[in-house]
């Protein structure tokens, strides 16, 4: 446990929270999907730091790739932009 | 920086990030009107829950499962033990990730069917959901 791990974890945690707020507040659903996949990417690094390499590999494939693909396919079949709330 | 302080910062970062993700996802599920945005918020909350489980099972300076080893010297005296982190939350989270993908896929299939039928994915405009 060295100082670089601590710095990486703190920066990653802040990055995750910012990406989550960004994903919730965007009206463009495609941008929100990419922000969610960035959350999963940081999450898989966190799992590796927490000594869970199997969970990290599963999260990297499923969270980053497969979830993004099925969301993109759904947005392709429906509407890309969320309606403005009145 | 001492070892104690670094471990405290790590704990605060992991628990704070996971709780923040759960709360942000809950806020999105409760307030958003778009069905795809609601499913996206569910995925975010689920990521936070997975991180919380693995962070609870972590033991400081542990190694990856499944072996705990004892280091012996030439007289079979115990020098030190290398402990492993708790494997139960990792197995549970591994299952939960895959089930989460299944739940998201079924929800998105339903969203596509609703869009074909009603031509909108705003939950206020789909009248059949209200009674």
Backbone of each chain as ProteinMPNN parsed JSONL, in Angstrom:
{"seq_chain_A": "XXXXXXXXXXXXXXXXXXXXXXXXXXXXXXXXXXXXXXXXXXXXXXXXXXXXXXXXXXXXXXXXXXXXXXXXXXXXXXXXXXXXXX", "coords_chain_A": {"N_chain_A": [[0.85, -1.188, 0.0], [1.088, 1.815, -1.164], [1.862, 5.344, -1.592], [1.083, 6.139, -4.111], [-1.023, 4.485, -4.842], [-2.99, 5.431, -3.099], [-3.35, 8.05, -4.025], [-4.256, 7.5, -6.612], [-6.678, 6.2, -6.028], [-8.156, 8.208, -4.737], [-8.376, 10.197, -6.754], [-9.721, 8.656, -8.674], [-12.153, 8.135, -7.325], [-13.297, 10.693, -7.107], [-13.558, 11.223, -9.839], [-15.378, 9.263, -10.618], [-17.73, 10.075, -9.252], [-18.191, 12.574, -10.401], [-18.595, 11.784, -13.069], [-20.936, 10.293, -12.747], [-22.821, 12.232, -11.938], [-22.756, 13.803, -14.223], [-23.738, 11.95, -16.111], [-26.359, 11.651, -15.223], [-27.408, 14.199, -15.54], [-27.293, 14.953, -18.22], [-29.007, 15.654, -21.336], [-28.692, 14.355, -23.725], [-28.829, 11.069, -24.563], [-26.937, 9.278, -25.522], [-24.449, 10.355, -24.803], [-24.748, 10.179, -22.039], [-24.733, 7.405, -21.736], [-22.083, 6.773, -22.466], [-20.742, 8.062, -20.402], [-21.575, 6.494, -18.25], [-20.283, 4.115, -18.9], [-17.684, 4.917, -18.479], [-17.703, 5.157, -15.696], [-17.88, 2.42, -15.035], [-15.404, 1.596, -15.976], [-13.514, 2.881, -14.243], [-14.411, 1.641, -11.956], [-13.635, -1.017, -12.369], [-10.878, -0.819, -12.118], [-10.788, -0.127, -9.432], [-11.752, -2.514, -8.272], [-9.598, -4.155, -8.843], [-7.598, -2.99, -7.258], [-8.706, -3.529, -4.805], [-8.073, -6.208, -4.47], [-9.551, -8.098, -6.001], [-9.34, -9.684, -8.584], [-10.808, -11.32, -10.37], [-13.417, -10.323, -10.311], [-12.828, -7.819, -11.301], [-12.08, -8.346, -13.952], [-14.499, -9.369, -14.978], [-16.185, -7.139, -14.623], [-14.926, -5.353, -16.321], [-15.354, -6.434, -18.872], [-18.2, -6.855, -19.032], [-19.416, -4.55, -17.867], [-18.195, -2.354, -19.213], [-18.207, -3.004, -21.973], [-20.498, -4.728, -22.849], [-22.883, -3.719, -21.629], [-22.867, -1.091, -22.568], [-23.142, -1.591, -25.302], [-25.74, -2.739, -25.53], [-27.281, -0.64, -24.613], [-26.724, 1.309, -26.557], [-27.794, 0.083, -28.825], [-30.494, 0.105, -28.104], [-30.986, 2.899, -27.958], [-30.584, 3.51, -30.607], [-32.815, 2.314, -31.712], [-34.854, 3.784, -30.58], [-35.48, 7.053, -29.382], [-32.897, 9.578, -29.487], [-32.556, 11.875, -27.949], [-33.485, 13.187, -24.826], [-36.645, 14.48, -23.79], [-37.264, 17.967, -23.184], [-38.011, 19.089, -19.928], [-41.037, 20.474, -18.857]], "CA_chain_A": [[0.0, 0.0, 0.0], [1.954, 2.988, -1.192], [1.204, 6.638, -1.718], [0.503, 6.294, -5.447], [-2.338, 3.836, -4.813], [-3.942, 6.316, -2.418], [-3.663, 9.169, -4.924], [-5.077, 6.952, -7.701], [-8.034, 5.907, -5.539], [-8.875, 9.469, -4.461], [-8.731, 10.808, -8.034], [-10.742, 7.816, -9.298], [-13.442, 8.306, -6.651], [-13.861, 11.983, -7.532], [-13.901, 11.093, -11.253], [-16.601, 8.476, -10.688], [-18.892, 10.857, -8.806], [-18.445, 13.593, -11.426], [-19.174, 11.126, -14.251], [-22.317, 9.894, -12.44], [-23.664, 13.435, -11.993], [-22.824, 14.178, -15.636], [-24.628, 11.018, -16.813], [-27.747, 11.887, -14.826], [-27.928, 15.524, -15.896], [-27.282, 15.211, -19.661], [-30.222, 15.336, -22.081], [-28.303, 13.445, -24.793], [-28.723, 9.765, -23.909], [-25.704, 8.601, -25.94], [-23.384, 10.877, -23.94], [-24.956, 9.611, -20.706], [-24.294, 6.005, -21.77], [-20.616, 6.724, -22.446], [-20.314, 8.432, -19.044], [-21.785, 5.317, -17.401], [-19.23, 3.125, -19.15], [-16.47, 5.407, -17.81], [-17.84, 4.74, -14.298], [-17.531, 1.003, -14.943], [-13.958, 1.459, -16.193], [-12.857, 3.213, -12.977], [-14.82, 0.624, -10.994], [-12.85, -2.241, -12.522], [-9.568, -0.541, -11.509], [-10.992, -0.215, -7.979], [-11.828, -3.925, -7.893], [-8.246, -4.718, -8.879], [-6.894, -2.504, -6.075], [-9.3, -4.228, -3.662], [-7.668, -7.613, -4.52], [-10.576, -8.965, -6.582], [-9.054, -9.614, -10.025], [-11.841, -11.953, -11.188], [-14.51, -9.363, -10.436], [-12.359, -6.725, -12.149], [-12.166, -8.769, -15.354], [-15.911, -9.449, -15.364], [-16.722, -5.781, -14.723], [-14.353, -4.692, -17.494], [-16.007, -6.881, -20.104], [-19.654, -6.676, -19.024], [-19.816, -3.175, -17.591], [-17.726, -1.388, -20.201], [-18.561, -3.327, -23.359], [-21.817, -5.292, -23.186], [-23.95, -2.805, -21.228], [-22.859, 0.035, -23.51], [-23.652, -2.018, -26.615], [-27.203, -2.899, -25.559], [-27.887, 0.696, -24.503], [-26.615, 1.998, -27.85], [-28.772, -0.525, -29.729], [-31.824, 0.613, -27.73], [-31.11, 4.308, -28.377], [-30.707, 3.473, -32.062], [-34.183, 1.932, -32.052], [-35.824, 4.741, -30.046], [-35.042, 8.43, -29.582], [-31.602, 9.843, -28.89], [-32.575, 12.993, -27.003], [-34.536, 13.25, -23.822], [-37.438, 15.694, -23.97], [-37.126, 19.011, -22.17], [-39.106, 19.063, -18.963], [-41.676, 21.788, -18.786]], "C_chain_A": [[0.885, 1.238, 0.0], [1.148, 4.229, -1.521], [0.527, 6.795, -3.078], [-0.872, 5.623, -5.543], [-3.374, 4.753, -4.192], [-4.344, 7.468, -3.334], [-4.567, 8.698, -6.055], [-6.508, 6.723, -7.25], [-8.815, 7.199, -5.304], [-9.299, 10.129, -5.771], [-9.828, 10.002, -8.727], [-12.105, 7.995, -8.667], [-14.096, 9.615, -7.073], [-14.347, 11.897, -8.978], [-15.208, 10.327, -11.434], [-17.828, 9.31, -10.332], [-19.236, 11.923, -9.841], [-19.091, 12.973, -12.662], [-20.614, 10.713, -13.996], [-23.247, 11.092, -12.513], [-23.836, 13.891, -13.435], [-23.804, 13.276, -16.39], [-26.077, 11.275, -16.468], [-28.27, 13.178, -15.445], [-27.943, 15.793, -17.392], [-28.637, 14.897, -20.285], [-29.934, 14.368, -23.214], [-28.027, 12.065, -24.19], [-27.461, 9.025, -24.296], [-24.518, 9.047, -25.091], [-23.504, 10.297, -22.534], [-24.509, 8.155, -20.654], [-22.777, 5.894, -21.715], [-20.094, 7.092, -21.058], [-20.501, 7.265, -18.085], [-20.719, 4.257, -17.645], [-17.9, 3.584, -18.563], [-16.508, 5.064, -16.322], [-17.415, 3.281, -14.136], [-16.031, 0.773, -15.124], [-13.183, 1.758, -14.91], [-13.168, 2.156, -11.93], [-13.989, -0.648, -11.131], [-11.425, -2.042, -12.003], [-9.665, -0.632, -9.987], [-11.057, -1.658, -7.51], [-10.453, -4.568, -7.902], [-7.444, -4.263, -7.658], [-7.411, -3.202, -4.82], [-9.059, -5.73, -3.698], [-8.786, -8.52, -4.995], [-10.385, -8.999, -8.091], [-10.111, -10.266, -10.896], [-13.024, -11.018, -11.391], [-14.106, -8.207, -11.351], [-12.458, -7.097, -13.625], [-13.614, -8.818, -15.832], [-16.509, -8.067, -15.543], [-16.2, -5.083, -15.976], [-15.046, -5.136, -18.769], [-17.489, -6.535, -20.118], [-20.022, -5.212, -18.851], [-19.412, -2.209, -18.68], [-18.268, -1.718, -21.588], [-20.033, -3.685, -23.535], [-22.954, -4.349, -22.83], [-24.042, -1.625, -22.186], [-23.464, -0.368, -24.845], [-25.169, -2.129, -26.584], [-27.899, -1.559, -25.356], [-27.849, 1.426, -25.85], [-27.614, 1.426, -28.85], [-30.171, -0.016, -29.411], [-32.016, 2.061, -28.16], [-31.246, 4.406, -29.891], [-32.143, 3.171, -32.482], [-35.233, 2.898, -31.52], [-35.315, 6.144, -30.329], [-33.731, 8.694, -28.881], [-31.697, 10.887, -27.785], [-33.762, 12.896, -26.06], [-35.316, 14.546, -24.005], [-37.147, 16.7, -22.862], [-38.309, 18.947, -21.235], [-39.713, 20.455, -18.84], [-41.896, 22.206, -17.325]], "O_chain_A": [[1.375, 1.657, 1.049], [-0.068, 4.18, -1.703], [-0.479, 7.495, -3.196], [-1.769, 6.116, -6.227], [-4.499, 4.854, -4.681], [-5.519, 7.825, -3.416], [-5.52, 9.383, -6.425], [-7.449, 7.012, -7.989], [-9.999, 7.279, -5.633], [-10.44, 10.573, -5.9], [-10.755, 10.575, -9.3], [-13.115, 8.007, -9.37], [-15.292, 9.656, -7.361], [-15.408, 12.422, -9.315], [-16.037, 10.675, -12.274], [-18.843, 9.258, -11.026], [-20.408, 12.159, -10.134], [-20.016, 13.545, -13.239], [-21.44, 10.766, -14.907], [-24.337, 10.999, -13.079], [-24.921, 14.316, -13.832], [-24.599, 13.751, -17.202], [-26.948, 11.135, -17.327], [-29.436, 13.254, -15.833], [-28.551, 16.775, -17.817], [-29.338, 13.992, -19.834], [-30.826, 13.63, -23.633], [-27.099, 11.908, -23.397], [-26.948, 8.228, -23.51], [-23.682, 8.231, -24.703], [-22.499, 9.962, -21.906], [-23.965, 7.711, -19.642], [-22.236, 5.039, -21.014], [-19.12, 6.507, -20.585], [-19.675, 7.061, -17.195], [-20.294, 3.576, -16.712], [-17.072, 2.754, -18.188], [-15.48, 4.72, -15.74], [-16.676, 2.946, -13.211], [-15.454, -0.125, -14.511], [-12.3, 0.992, -14.525], [-12.313, 1.807, -11.115], [-13.67, -1.29, -10.131], [-10.819, -2.988, -11.5], [-8.759, -1.141, -9.327], [-10.489, -2.0, -6.473], [-10.164, -5.429, -7.071], [-6.693, -5.051, -7.083], [-6.651, -3.441, -3.881], [-9.771, -6.472, -3.02], [-8.961, -9.611, -4.451], [-11.18, -8.405, -8.819], [-10.316, -9.844, -12.034], [-13.571, -10.921, -12.49], [-14.936, -7.676, -12.089], [-12.863, -6.28, -14.452], [-13.929, -8.374, -16.936], [-17.253, -7.829, -16.495], [-16.922, -4.321, -16.619], [-15.303, -4.319, -19.654], [-17.988, -5.983, -21.098], [-20.845, -4.684, -19.598], [-20.192, -1.33, -19.045], [-18.734, -0.83, -22.302], [-20.744, -3.019, -24.287], [-23.888, -4.181, -23.613], [-25.133, -1.204, -22.571], [-24.206, 0.401, -25.455], [-25.834, -1.665, -27.51], [-28.998, -1.355, -25.873], [-28.819, 2.079, -26.237], [-28.213, 2.166, -29.63], [-30.953, 0.266, -30.319], [-33.078, 2.423, -28.667], [-31.943, 5.284, -30.399], [-32.632, 3.701, -33.48], [-36.385, 2.85, -31.951], [-34.773, 6.399, -31.404], [-33.458, 8.128, -27.822], [-30.987, 10.79, -26.784], [-34.88, 12.568, -26.457], [-34.741, 15.584, -24.333], [-36.822, 16.32, -21.737], [-39.452, 18.777, -21.659], [-39.011, 21.461, -18.736], [-42.424, 23.287, -17.065]]}, "seq_chain_B": "XXXXXXXXXXXXXXXXXXXXXXXXXXXXXXXXXXXXXXXXXXXXXXXXXXXXXXXXXXXXXXXXXXXXXXXXXXXXXXXXXXXXXXXXXXXXXXXXXXXXXXXXXXXXXXXXXXXXXXXXXXXXXXXXXXX", "coords_chain_B": {"N_chain_B": [[3.593, 10.677, 5.07], [1.664, 8.664, 7.19], [1.114, 5.076, 7.599], [-1.315, 4.456, 8.806], [-2.929, 6.736, 8.342], [-3.073, 6.682, 5.54], [-4.542, 4.336, 5.136], [-6.957, 5.095, 6.29], [-7.732, 7.148, 4.526], [-8.079, 5.675, 2.189], [-10.247, 3.988, 2.915], [-12.282, 5.902, 3.359], [-12.483, 6.941, 0.774], [-13.357, 4.703, -0.79], [-15.815, 3.923, 0.486], [-17.187, 6.366, 0.434], [-17.363, 6.915, -2.342], [-18.916, 4.725, -3.204], [-21.33, 5.039, -1.75], [-22.119, 7.54, -2.702], [-22.561, 6.955, -5.413], [-24.744, 5.178, -5.183], [-26.705, 6.88, -4.094], [-26.915, 8.861, -6.096], [-27.846, 7.309, -8.238], [-30.318, 6.501, -7.158], [-31.615, 8.954, -6.968], [-31.831, 9.542, -9.717], [-33.53, 7.458, -10.593], [-35.865, 8.126, -9.253], [-36.594, 10.717, -10.134], [-36.362, 11.099, -12.929], [-37.93, 11.219, -16.197], [-37.598, 9.841, -18.523], [-37.488, 6.609, -19.918], [-35.17, 5.18, -20.67], [-33.247, 6.662, -19.355], [-33.949, 6.104, -16.733], [-33.3, 3.356, -16.549], [-30.574, 3.58, -16.942], [-29.845, 4.968, -14.62], [-30.453, 2.991, -12.754], [-28.445, 1.155, -13.397], [-26.206, 2.623, -12.602], [-26.624, 2.852, -9.802], [-26.444, 0.168, -9.142], [-23.765, -0.374, -9.737], [-22.553, 1.109, -7.698], [-23.443, -0.337, -5.481], [-22.168, -2.812, -5.87], [-19.489, -2.02, -5.567], [-19.558, -1.247, -2.87], [-20.03, -3.721, -1.569], [-17.654, -5.204, -2.186], [-15.761, -3.542, -1.033], [-16.436, -3.721, 1.676], [-15.701, -6.362, 2.199], [-12.95, -6.231, 2.105], [-9.699, -6.71, 3.42], [-7.151, -5.073, 5.105], [-3.964, -4.95, 3.605], [-4.242, -7.513, 2.624], [-4.102, -10.47, 0.504], [-5.087, -11.612, -2.813], [-7.828, -13.974, -2.966], [-7.218, -17.537, -3.239], [-5.677, -18.478, -1.254], [-4.323, -18.518, 1.993], [-1.204, -17.989, 3.363], [1.345, -19.265, 5.514], [4.411, -18.127, 6.647], [7.334, -19.822, 7.277], [10.327, -20.34, 9.23], [13.599, -22.047, 9.143], [13.424, -23.727, 11.328], [10.818, -24.437, 11.542], [9.377, -22.452, 12.816], [6.889, -19.958, 13.262], [7.024, -17.205, 11.178], [5.593, -15.071, 9.844], [2.195, -14.37, 8.876], [0.357, -14.393, 5.851], [-2.531, -12.947, 5.084], [-5.664, -13.509, 3.352], [-8.093, -11.633, 1.449], [-11.669, -11.345, 2.112], [-13.442, -13.883, 0.496], [-16.179, -14.254, 0.032], [-17.93, -11.905, -0.468], [-16.852, -11.249, -2.966], [-17.529, -13.408, -4.616], [-20.308, -13.156, -4.517], [-20.645, -10.625, -5.718], [-19.654, -11.08, -8.243], [-21.665, -12.732, -9.274], [-23.766, -10.927, -9.095], [-23.129, -8.921, -10.929], [-23.474, -10.163, -13.404], [-26.192, -10.856, -13.292], [-27.222, -8.3, -13.148], [-26.673, -7.358, -15.716], [-28.467, -8.992, -17.128], [-30.958, -8.074, -16.12], [-30.911, -5.413, -17.018], [-30.903, -5.856, -19.788], [-33.399, -7.104, -20.236], [-35.092, -5.039, -19.395], [-34.477, -3.046, -21.302], [-35.336, -4.293, -23.625], [-38.08, -4.309, -23.141], [-38.456, -1.55, -23.193], [-38.007, -0.972, -25.903], [-40.189, -2.333, -27.053], [-42.311, -0.878, -25.901], [-41.838, 1.602, -27.061], [-42.306, 1.054, -29.766], [-45.015, 0.579, -29.64], [-46.291, 2.823, -28.382], [-44.966, 5.016, -29.374], [-43.412, 6.785, -27.896], [-41.106, 7.373, -25.166], [-41.5, 8.597, -22.817], [-42.533, 8.509, -19.492], [-44.722, 9.866, -18.563], [-46.363, 10.237, -20.71], [-47.165, 7.772, -21.538], [-50.044, 6.34, -21.279], [-51.104, 3.976, -20.416], [-49.702, 3.097, -18.248], [-50.759, 4.287, -16.07], [-53.415, 4.419, -13.626]], "CA_chain_B": [[2.24, 10.239, 5.441], [1.777, 7.383, 7.881], [0.307, 3.963, 7.077], [-2.668, 4.572, 9.387], [-3.664, 7.805, 7.652], [-3.352, 6.246, 4.169], [-5.648, 3.373, 5.17], [-8.21, 5.829, 6.534], [-8.128, 7.85, 3.29], [-8.591, 4.663, 1.261], [-11.581, 3.566, 3.357], [-13.236, 6.989, 3.108], [-12.692, 7.066, -0.662], [-14.186, 3.614, -1.311], [-17.192, 3.984, 0.999], [-17.819, 7.592, -0.044], [-17.709, 6.787, -3.76], [-20.025, 3.78, -3.404], [-22.58, 5.62, -1.263], [-22.512, 8.621, -3.617], [-23.141, 6.356, -6.618], [-26.075, 4.642, -4.868], [-27.654, 7.985, -3.921], [-27.151, 9.497, -7.395], [-28.717, 6.425, -9.001], [-31.665, 6.563, -6.581], [-32.191, 10.235, -7.4], [-32.208, 9.442, -11.126], [-34.701, 6.587, -10.739], [-37.076, 8.761, -8.714], [-36.986, 11.998, -10.713], [-36.306, 11.214, -14.379], [-39.143, 10.817, -16.897], [-37.248, 9.031, -19.678], [-37.31, 5.228, -19.462], [-33.771, 4.778, -20.822], [-32.5, 7.321, -18.275], [-34.236, 5.375, -15.498], [-32.501, 2.129, -16.55], [-29.184, 3.998, -16.767], [-29.678, 5.263, -13.198], [-30.412, 1.705, -12.055], [-27.11, 0.576, -13.612], [-25.247, 3.364, -11.768], [-26.831, 2.45, -8.405], [-25.958, -1.197, -8.999], [-22.304, -0.303, -9.668], [-22.196, 1.553, -6.357], [-23.691, -1.434, -4.542], [-21.093, -3.798, -6.043], [-18.268, -1.485, -4.948], [-19.737, -1.279, -1.414], [-19.851, -5.103, -1.108], [-16.251, -5.625, -2.248], [-15.003, -2.733, -0.082], [-16.673, -4.257, 3.021], [-14.966, -7.605, 2.36], [-11.503, -6.053, 1.959], [-8.881, -6.693, 4.632], [-5.965, -4.281, 4.791], [-2.75, -5.686, 3.27], [-4.53, -8.893, 2.277], [-3.848, -10.833, -0.887], [-6.257, -12.131, -3.5], [-8.127, -15.353, -2.608], [-7.918, -18.325, -2.265], [-4.704, -19.073, -0.342], [-3.617, -17.829, 3.065], [0.027, -18.73, 3.572], [2.136, -18.993, 6.709], [5.831, -18.15, 6.31], [8.068, -20.479, 8.356], [11.78, -20.35, 9.077], [14.119, -23.402, 8.976], [13.052, -24.541, 12.485], [9.356, -24.509, 11.546], [8.761, -21.429, 13.664], [6.058, -19.054, 12.457], [7.57, -15.852, 11.043], [4.481, -14.157, 9.607], [1.112, -14.944, 8.089], [-0.186, -13.529, 4.803], [-3.961, -13.239, 5.048], [-6.356, -13.174, 2.109], [-9.328, -10.873, 1.662], [-12.853, -12.192, 2.233], [-13.872, -14.25, -0.861], [-17.64, -14.375, -0.12], [-18.504, -10.788, -1.227], [-16.402, -11.262, -4.358], [-18.361, -14.367, -5.358], [-21.646, -12.583, -4.652], [-20.629, -9.511, -6.664], [-19.482, -11.671, -9.578], [-22.99, -13.139, -9.718], [-24.653, -9.764, -9.199], [-22.825, -8.188, -12.154], [-24.079, -10.851, -14.544], [-27.641, -10.714, -13.163], [-27.536, -6.921, -13.49], [-26.73, -7.266, -17.182], [-29.72, -9.592, -17.567], [-32.064, -7.175, -15.779], [-30.849, -4.272, -17.933], [-31.268, -6.275, -21.141], [-34.854, -7.305, -20.278], [-35.721, -3.722, -19.321], [-34.332, -2.328, -22.57], [-36.224, -4.939, -24.604], [-39.42, -3.785, -22.878], [-38.498, -0.158, -23.647], [-38.17, -0.966, -27.366], [-41.571, -2.717, -27.347], [-43.174, 0.257, -25.548], [-41.651, 2.672, -28.06], [-42.994, 0.655, -30.998], [-46.457, 0.616, -29.419], [-46.786, 4.156, -28.001], [-44.174, 6.02, -30.08], [-42.743, 7.68, -26.957], [-40.579, 6.672, -23.987], [-41.732, 9.419, -21.638], [-43.491, 7.738, -18.703], [-45.946, 10.632, -18.343], [-47.215, 10.181, -21.888], [-47.667, 6.407, -21.729], [-51.204, 6.395, -20.387], [-51.465, 2.662, -19.908], [-49.022, 2.821, -16.99], [-51.486, 4.917, -14.966], [-54.773, 3.931, -13.433]], "C_chain_B": [[2.322, 8.842, 6.053], [0.859, 6.344, 7.258], [-1.141, 4.066, 7.531], [-3.521, 5.574, 8.615], [-4.029, 7.387, 6.23], [-4.508, 5.257, 4.137], [-6.971, 4.064, 5.423], [-8.688, 6.528, 5.267], [-8.701, 6.867, 2.279], [-10.006, 4.252, 1.615], [-12.611, 4.637, 3.038], [-13.519, 7.117, 1.623], [-13.62, 5.979, -1.187], [-15.623, 3.731, -0.836], [-17.902, 5.231, 0.488], [-18.233, 7.49, -1.49], [-18.897, 5.856, -3.948], [-21.342, 4.37, -2.922], [-23.055, 6.745, -2.179], [-23.142, 8.051, -4.883], [-24.538, 5.82, -6.356], [-27.086, 5.782, -4.77], [-27.94, 8.683, -5.244], [-28.074, 8.634, -8.251], [-30.146, 6.448, -8.495], [-32.366, 7.849, -6.985], [-32.65, 10.159, -8.855], [-33.443, 8.586, -11.334], [-35.962, 7.321, -10.306], [-37.511, 9.974, -9.502], [-37.045, 12.011, -12.229], [-37.575, 10.666, -15.029], [-38.853, 9.869, -18.047], [-36.927, 7.604, -19.238], [-35.865, 4.76, -19.591], [-32.927, 5.4, -19.716], [-32.73, 6.614, -16.95], [-33.399, 4.089, -15.428], [-31.014, 2.434, -16.366], [-28.895, 4.307, -15.288], [-29.641, 3.988, -12.374], [-29.039, 1.055, -12.2], [-26.072, 1.279, -12.748], [-25.375, 2.95, -10.306], [-26.29, 1.048, -8.15], [-24.432, -1.238, -8.939], [-21.849, 0.122, -8.28], [-22.371, 0.454, -5.328], [-22.599, -2.49, -4.641], [-19.808, -3.317, -5.379], [-18.364, -1.534, -3.432], [-19.501, -2.684, -0.873], [-18.38, -5.481, -1.08], [-15.421, -4.828, -1.238], [-15.221, -3.21, 1.346], [-15.844, -5.514, 3.24], [-13.466, -7.459, 2.319], [-10.825, -6.02, 3.316], [-7.575, -6.012, 4.29], [-4.728, -5.175, 4.649], [-3.015, -7.167, 3.024], [-4.15, -9.162, 0.837], [-5.13, -11.377, -1.503], [-6.555, -13.547, -3.015], [-7.496, -16.292, -3.632], [-6.944, -18.896, -1.226], [-4.266, -18.089, 0.723], [-2.365, -18.637, 3.365], [0.676, -18.309, 4.883], [3.607, -19.13, 6.334], [6.594, -18.709, 7.508], [9.564, -20.317, 8.133], [12.268, -21.799, 9.089], [13.788, -24.298, 10.174], [11.542, -24.701, 12.623], [8.728, -23.557, 12.566], [8.031, -20.437, 12.771], [6.685, -17.668, 12.408], [6.445, -14.84, 10.858], [3.403, -14.901, 8.837], [0.653, -13.91, 7.077], [-1.663, -13.871, 4.672], [-4.528, -12.871, 3.69], [-7.596, -12.351, 2.443], [-10.508, -11.835, 1.641], [-13.364, -12.583, 0.85], [-15.375, -14.253, -1.056], [-18.234, -13.178, -0.86], [-18.061, -10.767, -2.679], [-17.222, -12.231, -5.186], [-19.758, -13.806, -5.573], [-21.673, -11.491, -5.705], [-20.455, -10.021, -8.087], [-20.822, -12.124, -10.139], [-23.871, -11.931, -9.978], [-24.39, -8.958, -10.462], [-23.545, -8.825, -13.339], [-25.604, -10.729, -14.492], [-28.054, -9.289, -13.516], [-27.587, -6.708, -14.994], [-28.034, -7.852, -17.713], [-30.915, -8.694, -17.311], [-32.095, -5.984, -16.729], [-31.304, -4.655, -19.334], [-32.776, -6.473, -21.263], [-35.575, -5.966, -20.244], [-35.624, -2.974, -20.633], [-35.173, -2.961, -23.671], [-37.652, -4.449, -24.412], [-39.544, -2.344, -23.346], [-38.692, -0.088, -25.152], [-39.6, -1.336, -27.739], [-42.527, -1.558, -27.042], [-43.052, 1.37, -26.565], [-42.357, 2.323, -29.364], [-44.507, 0.815, -30.847], [-46.97, 2.036, -29.197], [-46.089, 5.295, -28.73], [-43.609, 7.088, -29.153], [-42.146, 6.834, -25.84], [-40.638, 7.569, -22.771], [-42.822, 8.757, -20.797], [-44.744, 8.53, -18.39], [-46.905, 10.513, -19.517], [-47.743, 8.788, -22.188], [-48.825, 6.219, -20.763], [-51.516, 5.047, -19.784], [-50.771, 2.33, -18.595], [-49.769, 3.411, -15.806], [-52.848, 4.276, -14.805], [-55.574, 4.951, -12.64]], "O_chain_B": [[2.968, 7.951, 5.502], [-0.049, 6.672, 6.495], [-2.07, 3.806, 6.766], [-4.674, 5.304, 8.279], [-5.125, 7.678, 5.751], [-5.354, 5.309, 3.244], [-7.994, 3.685, 4.852], [-9.878, 6.518, 4.954], [-9.679, 7.167, 1.595], [-10.872, 4.171, 0.744], [-13.683, 4.338, 2.512], [-14.658, 7.372, 1.232], [-14.556, 6.265, -1.933], [-16.553, 3.651, -1.638], [-19.083, 5.174, 0.145], [-19.327, 7.923, -1.852], [-19.788, 6.141, -4.747], [-22.365, 4.23, -3.592], [-24.255, 6.891, -2.41], [-24.134, 8.584, -5.378], [-25.429, 5.977, -7.191], [-28.195, 5.676, -5.295], [-29.082, 9.064, -5.501], [-28.976, 9.149, -8.912], [-31.088, 6.419, -9.287], [-33.555, 7.847, -7.305], [-33.727, 10.649, -9.195], [-34.308, 8.923, -12.142], [-37.016, 7.158, -10.921], [-38.709, 10.257, -9.546], [-37.728, 12.869, -12.789], [-38.219, 9.766, -14.49], [-39.751, 9.163, -18.506], [-36.173, 7.408, -18.285], [-35.374, 4.028, -18.732], [-32.008, 4.767, -19.197], [-31.819, 6.527, -16.127], [-32.851, 3.764, -14.375], [-30.285, 1.672, -15.731], [-27.836, 3.952, -14.769], [-28.889, 3.899, -11.403], [-28.522, 0.472, -11.247], [-25.165, 0.638, -12.217], [-24.369, 2.722, -9.635], [-25.746, 0.768, -7.082], [-23.86, -2.03, -8.19], [-20.887, -0.424, -7.74], [-21.56, 0.316, -4.413], [-22.146, -3.011, -3.622], [-19.117, -4.088, -4.712], [-17.374, -1.829, -2.762], [-18.851, -2.846, 0.16], [-17.894, -6.013, -0.082], [-14.484, -5.366, -0.649], [-14.303, -3.126, 2.163], [-15.331, -5.728, 4.339], [-12.752, -8.449, 2.48], [-11.312, -5.382, 4.25], [-6.952, -6.343, 3.281], [-4.486, -6.048, 5.481], [-2.117, -7.992, 3.193], [-3.909, -8.246, 0.051], [-6.129, -11.579, -0.813], [-5.619, -14.272, -2.678], [-7.263, -15.893, -4.773], [-7.345, -19.717, -0.401], [-3.883, -16.961, 0.415], [-2.449, -19.843, 3.598], [0.574, -17.157, 5.307], [4.007, -20.144, 5.762], [6.525, -18.165, 8.61], [10.02, -20.175, 6.999], [11.442, -22.71, 9.05], [13.862, -25.521, 10.051], [11.044, -25.056, 13.692], [7.661, -23.841, 13.11], [8.485, -20.115, 11.673], [6.864, -17.023, 13.441], [6.343, -13.872, 11.611], [3.666, -15.934, 8.221], [0.565, -12.719, 7.377], [-2.013, -14.954, 4.205], [-3.97, -12.046, 2.967], [-8.085, -12.371, 3.573], [-10.382, -12.983, 1.216], [-13.701, -11.691, 0.072], [-15.833, -14.254, -2.199], [-18.987, -13.388, -1.81], [-18.812, -10.314, -3.544], [-17.579, -11.93, -6.325], [-20.336, -13.947, -6.651], [-22.609, -11.423, -6.502], [-21.03, -9.471, -9.026], [-21.1, -11.936, -11.323], [-24.628, -11.898, -10.949], [-25.317, -8.368, -11.019], [-24.144, -8.137, -14.165], [-26.243, -10.524, -15.524], [-29.11, -9.079, -14.113], [-28.436, -5.97, -15.494], [-28.642, -7.297, -18.628], [-31.788, -8.556, -18.168], [-33.162, -5.584, -17.195], [-32.003, -3.888, -19.996], [-33.377, -6.071, -22.259], [-36.551, -5.764, -20.967], [-36.587, -2.329, -21.046], [-35.67, -2.26, -24.553], [-38.362, -4.2, -25.386], [-40.598, -1.939, -23.838], [-39.451, 0.749, -25.64], [-40.176, -0.729, -28.641], [-43.441, -1.283, -27.819], [-44.044, 2.017, -26.903], [-42.944, 3.197, -30.002], [-45.2, 1.147, -31.81], [-47.991, 2.414, -29.772], [-46.571, 6.427, -28.706], [-43.35, 8.205, -29.602], [-42.605, 5.721, -25.584], [-39.919, 7.345, -21.797], [-43.907, 8.47, -21.302], [-45.747, 7.943, -17.986], [-48.115, 10.666, -19.353], [-48.659, 8.628, -22.995], [-48.62, 5.971, -19.575], [-52.142, 4.983, -18.726], [-51.179, 1.403, -17.895], [-49.463, 3.086, -14.659], [-53.372, 3.663, -15.735], [-56.754, 4.731, -12.366]]}, "name": "protein", "num_of_chains": 2, "seq": "XXXXXXXXXXXXXXXXXXXXXXXXXXXXXXXXXXXXXXXXXXXXXXXXXXXXXXXXXXXXXXXXXXXXXXXXXXXXXXXXXXXXXXXXXXXXXXXXXXXXXXXXXXXXXXXXXXXXXXXXXXXXXXXXXXXXXXXXXXXXXXXXXXXXXXXXXXXXXXXXXXXXXXXXXXXXXXXXXXXXXXXXXXXXXXXXXXXXXXXXXXXXXXXXXXXXXXXXX"}
